[in-house]
Amino acid sequence: MASIQGAEAVDGRLARSARTRLAIVDALRSLHHEGDLLPTAPRVAERAGVSVRTVWQHFDDLEMLFVEAGRRDLEIALTFVTPIDAGLPLAARVDALVDQRSRMYEEMAPVWRAARLKAPFSPQIRLNRDRMVRLGREQLERLFAAELAATPEPAALLASLEIATGWAAWESLRTELALDVPAARAAVELTVRRLTT
């Protein structure tokens, strides 16, 4: 009986520790969403409702916190990616892809802006970015296999599709050109339609 209670106590501590760790990561992500792209440990601690000491108990330094937040961002980003039937008519495939990516980009933009600032100094953030790029490319290869097979320059078409549907293009449409979501979505959709027909 005592060993069961001891195991339950350890399980409870581990669960609390995991919840605290997640709260710290989510606090960082929340600050990113508000535009604070490089928050300090005290700001993260305040947002998470913990002490700065607790932040340092869970993370060796801010870099490790950014790395963990990057992993969480990747998990969240992947929830937006659902299979699109490559057998659908081209217009339906394009619409589904642009809808999927525009929703993901809108949700992830604040944290990806923060990640972009840290990427030159963080191998893990670069790995996360590269994984998203690779997964995006693989999705395009599956979704537009027929169009890629029909062109004499499949590599150029694929690269063009990657650029047109990537986050950098979306960010430029939304921030530099100041387009609202429907206008940015229409621009991406038009570009993809023109590339694939």
C-alpha positions in Angstrom: 0.0 0.0 0.0 2.8 2.4 0.9 4.6 1.8 -2.4 1.3 2.5 -4.3 0.9 5.8 -2.4 4.5 6.6 -3.1 4.1 6.0 -6.8 1.0 8.1 -6.9 2.9 10.9 -5.1 5.7 10.7 -7.7 3.2 10.6 -10.5 1.4 13.7 -9.1 4.7 15.6 -8.9 5.6 14.6 -12.4 2.2 15.7 -13.7 2.5 19.0 -11.8 6.0 19.5 -13.2 4.8 18.8 -16.8 1.9 21.2 -16.3 4.2 23.9 -15.0 6.7 23.4 -17.9 3.8 23.6 -20.4 2.5 26.8 -18.7 5.9 28.4 -19.1 6.1 27.4 -22.8 2.5 28.7 -23.4 3.4 31.9 -21.6 6.2 32.5 -24.0 4.0 31.7 -26.9 1.3 34.1 -25.6 3.8 36.9 -25.3 4.9 36.2 -28.9 1.2 36.4 -30.0 1.1 39.9 -28.4 4.1 41.0 -30.3 6.8 40.6 -27.6 9.2 38.6 -29.8 12.1 38.4 -27.3 10.5 38.4 -23.8 12.7 38.2 -20.7 12.5 35.4 -18.2 10.8 37.7 -15.6 8.0 38.5 -18.2 7.6 34.8 -19.0 7.4 33.9 -15.3 4.9 36.6 -14.6 2.7 35.5 -17.5 3.0 31.8 -16.4 2.1 32.7 -12.8 5.4 31.3 -11.5 8.6 32.6 -10.1 11.7 33.3 -12.2 13.4 30.6 -10.1 10.7 28.1 -11.3 11.5 29.0 -15.0 15.2 28.2 -14.4 14.3 25.0 -12.6 12.6 23.8 -15.8 14.9 25.4 -18.4 18.7 25.9 -18.3 18.5 29.1 -20.2 16.2 31.1 -22.5 17.5 29.2 -25.5 16.2 26.0 -24.1 12.8 27.6 -23.5 12.8 28.8 -27.1 13.7 25.3 -28.3 10.9 23.8 -26.3 8.5 26.5 -27.6 9.7 25.7 -31.1 8.8 22.0 -30.6 5.3 23.0 -29.3 4.9 25.4 -32.3 5.7 22.5 -34.7 3.1 20.3 -33.0 0.5 23.0 -33.3 1.4 23.8 -36.9 1.0 20.1 -37.9 -2.6 20.1 -36.5 -3.5 22.3 -39.4 -2.2 19.9 -42.0 -4.8 17.4 -43.0 -4.7 15.1 -46.0 -6.1 16.6 -49.2 -7.3 14.1 -51.9 -4.9 14.4 -54.8 -7.7 13.0 -57.0 -9.9 16.1 -56.6 -10.2 18.5 -59.4 -7.4 21.0 -59.6 -9.5 23.9 -58.4 -10.6 22.0 -55.3 -7.1 21.0 -54.5 -5.8 24.5 -54.8 -8.7 25.8 -52.6 -8.1 23.2 -49.9 -4.4 23.9 -49.9 -4.6 27.6 -49.7 -7.3 27.4 -47.0 -5.2 25.0 -44.9 -2.0 27.1 -45.2 -3.7 30.5 -44.7 -5.3 29.2 -41.4 -2.0 27.8 -40.3 0.0 30.9 -41.2 -2.4 33.2 -39.4 -2.2 31.1 -36.2 1.6 30.6 -36.3 2.8 34.0 -37.6 3.6 35.6 -34.2 5.6 32.7 -33.0 7.3 32.2 -36.3 8.4 35.9 -36.3 10.0 35.2 -32.9 11.6 32.0 -34.2 13.0 33.9 -37.3 14.9 36.3 -34.9 16.4 33.3 -33.0 17.0 31.0 -36.0 20.6 32.2 -36.7 21.6 31.3 -33.2 19.5 28.1 -32.7 20.2 24.9 -34.5 17.0 23.4 -33.1 14.9 26.3 -34.5 16.5 25.9 -37.8 15.8 22.1 -37.7 12.1 22.8 -36.9 11.9 25.3 -39.8 13.6 22.9 -42.2 11.2 20.1 -41.2 8.2 22.3 -41.9 9.7 23.3 -45.3 10.3 19.6 -46.1 6.8 18.6 -45.0 5.3 21.4 -47.1 7.3 20.4 -50.1 6.2 16.7 -49.7 2.6 17.9 -49.5 3.0 19.8 -52.7 4.6 16.9 -54.5 1.7 14.6 -53.6 -1.0 17.2 -54.2 0.3 18.3 -57.6 1.9 15.1 -58.8 0.0 15.1 -62.1 0.8 18.8 -62.8 4.5 18.2 -61.9 4.6 15.1 -64.2 3.1 17.1 -67.1 5.7 19.9 -67.1 9.1 19.7 -68.7 10.5 21.6 -65.7 9.1 19.9 -62.6 11.8 21.2 -60.3 11.2 24.8 -61.3 7.4 24.3 -60.9 7.8 22.8 -57.5 10.1 25.5 -56.3 7.7 28.1 -57.6 4.8 26.4 -55.7 6.9 26.3 -52.6 7.6 30.0 -52.8 4.0 30.9 -53.6 2.5 28.9 -50.8 5.3 29.4 -48.2 5.0 31.4 -45.0 7.5 34.0 -46.3 5.1 34.9 -49.1 2.2 35.0 -46.7 4.0 37.2 -44.3 5.0 39.6 -47.1 1.4 39.8 -48.3 0.0 40.4 -44.8 2.7 42.8 -43.4 4.5 44.5 -46.3 1.5 44.7 -48.7 -0.9 45.1 -45.8 -3.5 42.8 -47.3 -6.3 41.4 -45.2 -6.7 37.6 -45.0 -9.2 37.3 -47.8 -7.1 39.4 -50.2 -3.9 37.5 -49.3 -5.6 34.2 -49.7 -6.9 35.3 -53.1 -3.4 36.3 -54.2 -1.9 33.0 -53.2 -4.8 31.1 -54.8 -4.5 33.0 -58.1 -0.7 32.4 -58.2 -1.1 28.7 -57.6 -3.8 28.4 -60.2 -1.7 30.2 -62.8 1.4 28.0 -61.9 -0.5 24.7 -62.2 -2.6 25.3 -65.4 
